[in-house]
Amino acid sequence: MLNKKATIGLSVETLVVVIISLVVLAGGVTLIYKFIAGAEENKALLDEKTNAELERLLVDEGKEVALPKNVATIERGATHVFGIGILNVGTEDSFTIEVEPSTAVDKSGNEFGPEEEIMEWLLYNSEPVKLAEGEHDKISILVKVPKEALVGQYIFNVKVKNSKDEPYGNTQKFTVIVK
């Protein structure tokens, strides 16, 4: 008889643990969905602002190459998206972008050479983009700062080249301040 009570007690305890686990799991999933929805709204708003500024610079001002909002403070382990716009003012052509690290300065103001691994922070389309005369396009440059990155300021050069591998427009710069 005592053995049956222990078995039933163990079964009830197991059932309680399973129910509590399911409640905690459901709560966690709900929180994740709330965070993702909030992040998507912020990302859409940021992209909308960047797109509006690119449209203004490319279409209204007629700039060949534009990189608005070119400074970002990023926590280690976080990401940021920069947008570069290209306006073709000549005949139909293909354009590519090249991003290179320029300089890096630590929090004390001492310059240090950016490591080769810094290029692994960047994700962008390096394939040629074909644009007709008067057409424009926007290209995203994702910067993902690793958790082990040194605190400091990193400056990158963005060059746009045409199909003849000649520079198109001015070299643009963007700055990543790692906190």
Backbone torsions as a table, in degrees:
resi	resn	phi	psi	omega
1	MET	NA	-42.6	179.9
2	LEU	-63.3	-36.5	-180.0
3	ASN	-64.6	-37.5	179.1
4	LYS	-67.6	-39.6	178.6
5	LYS	-63.3	-40.6	178.8
6	ALA	-64.8	-40.6	179.5
7	THR	-65.2	-44.6	179.2
8	ILE	-65.7	-42.6	178.3
9	GLY	-60.1	-42.8	178.4
10	LEU	-64.5	-40.5	179.0
11	SER	-64.0	-43.0	179.6
12	VAL	-65.3	-43.3	178.6
13	GLU	-61.6	-42.5	178.4
14	THR	-62.5	-42.9	179.1
15	LEU	-62.3	-41.9	178.2
16	VAL	-63.3	-44.2	179.0
17	VAL	-61.6	-42.0	179.4
18	VAL	-64.2	-43.3	-179.9
19	ILE	-64.4	-45.3	178.2
20	ILE	-61.7	-41.5	178.7
21	SER	-61.3	-42.3	178.9
22	LEU	-65.2	-39.1	178.1
23	VAL	-65.0	-44.8	178.5
24	VAL	-63.3	-41.8	178.0
25	LEU	-61.9	-46.3	179.4
26	ALA	-61.5	-41.9	177.5
27	GLY	-63.1	-41.6	178.2
28	GLY	-64.1	-43.0	178.7
29	VAL	-63.4	-41.8	178.3
30	THR	-60.8	-44.9	178.4
31	LEU	-62.0	-42.7	179.3
32	ILE	-60.1	-45.2	179.1
33	TYR	-62.2	-38.0	177.6
34	LYS	-65.0	-43.3	179.1
35	PHE	-64.4	-43.6	-179.6
36	ILE	-63.9	-43.3	179.7
37	ALA	-62.1	-42.7	178.4
38	GLY	-64.6	-40.6	178.9
39	ALA	-65.8	-40.8	178.7
40	GLU	-62.7	-41.3	178.3
41	GLU	-62.7	-44.9	179.2
42	ASN	-64.7	-40.6	179.9
43	LYS	-64.8	-42.2	179.1
44	ALA	-63.8	-40.5	178.9
45	LEU	-65.2	-43.5	179.2
46	LEU	-63.9	-45.1	178.9
47	ASP	-62.7	-37.1	179.5
48	GLU	-64.0	-44.4	178.9
49	LYS	-64.5	-44.5	179.6
50	THR	-63.5	-44.9	178.5
51	ASN	-61.1	-42.2	179.4
52	ALA	-62.9	-42.3	179.7
53	GLU	-67.6	-39.9	176.9
54	LEU	-63.1	-44.0	177.7
55	GLU	-57.9	-45.0	-179.0
56	ARG	-61.9	-46.3	-177.4
57	LEU	-69.2	-41.7	-176.7
58	LEU	-76.7	-50.3	-173.1
59	VAL	-82.6	-52.7	-175.6
60	ASP	-71.6	-43.5	-176.7
61	GLU	-95.7	-11.7	176.5
62	GLY	70.2	26.1	178.6
63	LYS	-71.4	139.2	179.0
64	GLU	-69.4	-41.4	-179.0
65	VAL	-135.7	132.6	-179.1
66	ALA	-137.5	139.6	177.2
67	LEU	-136.8	83.3	-180.0
68	PRO	-76.0	166.9	178.3
69	LYS	48.4	63.0	-171.0
70	ASN	-96.4	14.1	175.5
71	VAL	-130.1	130.8	179.0
72	ALA	-139.9	136.5	173.0
73	THR	-96.7	121.7	-173.9
74	ILE	-126.6	131.3	174.4
75	GLU	-71.3	150.6	174.9
76	ARG	-61.4	133.7	-178.1
77	GLY	91.2	-4.3	-178.2
78	ALA	-104.3	174.8	-179.1
79	THR	-128.5	162.3	174.7
80	HIS	-150.7	147.7	179.0
81	VAL	-114.3	125.2	171.5
82	PHE	-101.0	148.5	177.5
83	GLY	-119.1	130.8	176.0
84	ILE	-116.7	136.6	-179.6
85	GLY	-112.9	144.9	178.9
86	ILE	-126.2	128.6	176.0
87	LEU	-115.5	121.3	178.9
88	ASN	-85.1	110.0	179.8
89	VAL	-95.6	-2.3	179.3
90	GLY	-111.8	-156.0	178.0
91	THR	-73.6	168.9	-178.1
92	GLU	-51.5	135.1	-177.1
93	ASP	-156.3	167.4	174.8
94	SER	-109.5	142.3	-176.6
95	PHE	-129.0	142.3	175.2
96	THR	-126.6	154.0	175.0
97	ILE	-114.0	147.2	176.0
98	GLU	-127.9	130.1	178.2
99	VAL	-115.5	129.4	-179.6
100	GLU	-132.3	143.3	173.8
101	PRO	-69.4	140.2	-179.6
102	SER	-103.8	-71.2	179.9
103	THR	-139.5	163.2	175.9
104	ALA	-139.3	137.2	-178.5
105	VAL	-129.6	129.9	179.2
106	ASP	-78.6	177.1	-174.6
107	LYS	-66.3	-16.1	176.9
108	SER	-88.0	-5.0	-179.6
109	GLY	92.7	5.2	179.2
110	ASN	-85.1	129.7	-179.8
111	GLU	-79.0	137.5	173.8
112	PHE	-136.7	149.6	-178.5
113	GLY	-70.4	128.0	177.7
114	PRO	-63.8	137.2	-178.9
115	GLU	-70.6	161.4	178.6
116	GLU	-64.7	-27.8	-179.1
117	GLU	-65.8	-15.0	-177.8
118	ILE	-63.1	-25.9	177.7
119	MET	-67.8	-21.1	176.5
120	GLU	-72.8	-12.6	176.3
121	TRP	-71.7	-21.9	-168.9
122	LEU	-101.3	141.2	174.0
123	LEU	-137.7	118.3	179.1
124	TYR	-157.0	164.6	179.8
125	ASN	-80.8	111.6	179.4
126	SER	-97.1	4.3	177.6
127	GLU	-77.4	151.0	178.3
128	PRO	-62.0	141.7	176.7
129	VAL	-113.4	120.3	-177.9
130	LYS	-87.6	127.4	-179.5
131	LEU	-128.7	133.1	174.9
132	ALA	-76.1	168.7	178.9
133	GLU	-60.3	129.4	179.6
134	GLY	81.6	-4.8	-179.6
135	GLU	-86.0	152.2	177.6
136	HIS	-133.9	159.3	179.1
137	ASP	-145.7	155.9	178.5
138	LYS	-118.4	135.2	-179.5
139	ILE	-121.4	132.8	179.6
140	SER	-90.0	140.7	174.2
141	ILE	-120.4	109.6	179.9
142	LEU	-89.7	129.8	176.4
143	VAL	-115.0	119.3	177.6
144	LYS	-116.2	108.1	-177.7
145	VAL	-83.1	122.6	179.1
146	PRO	-69.2	157.1	-177.9
147	LYS	-64.4	-25.5	-178.0
148	GLU	-94.3	9.3	-179.6
149	ALA	-64.7	147.4	177.4
150	LEU	-73.9	140.2	176.1
151	VAL	-67.4	134.7	179.9
152	GLY	162.0	-166.7	-178.4
153	GLN	-116.9	126.6	-177.6
154	TYR	-117.7	127.8	-179.8
155	ILE	-112.2	133.2	-179.4
156	PHE	-119.0	143.9	172.9
157	ASN	-100.0	135.9	176.4
158	VAL	-118.3	118.5	179.6
159	LYS	-113.6	136.8	174.6
160	VAL	-107.8	133.4	179.4
161	LYS	-124.9	147.4	177.9
162	ASN	-87.7	-174.7	-175.9
163	SER	-65.5	-19.2	178.0
164	LYS	-90.1	9.6	-179.1
165	ASP	63.6	27.6	177.1
166	GLU	-98.3	146.7	177.8
167	PRO	-60.9	140.1	178.0
168	TYR	-122.5	122.5	-177.5
169	GLY	70.7	-173.9	-179.6
170	ASN	-85.4	150.9	172.7
171	THR	-66.0	130.3	179.1
172	GLN	-100.3	156.8	178.6
173	LYS	-129.3	144.6	168.7
174	PHE	-133.9	150.3	-174.2
175	THR	-119.3	132.6	175.8
176	VAL	-113.5	119.2	177.0
177	ILE	-101.4	113.4	-177.4
178	VAL	-92.3	123.7	179.5
179	LYS	-100.1	NA	NA
